[in-house]
Amino acid sequence: MGVLYLVVPLALVVVGIAVWAFVWATNRGQFDDLETPALRMLHDDDERRPPGPDAG
C-alpha cells in the first residue's frame, strides 16, 4: 500500500510531461500537414538529379 504513495505521483508526472509534449508539438505545427509526407514518395525526382557522366 505504501508503494502507491510513490507510483501515483510518478505516474501523474509522466502523464503531465506527455500532455505538455503533445501541446508543444501541436503549437509548433507538427500535425498541420498529415497527407503530404505520405504522398511525397510518389513524386518523380528525375528532373532534380544532376546530370551524370553519360548525359553528354
Buried (B, 14 or more C-beta within 10 A) or exposed (E): EEEEEEEEEEEEEEEEEEEEEEEEEEEEEEEEEEEEEEEEEEEEEEEEEEEEEEEE
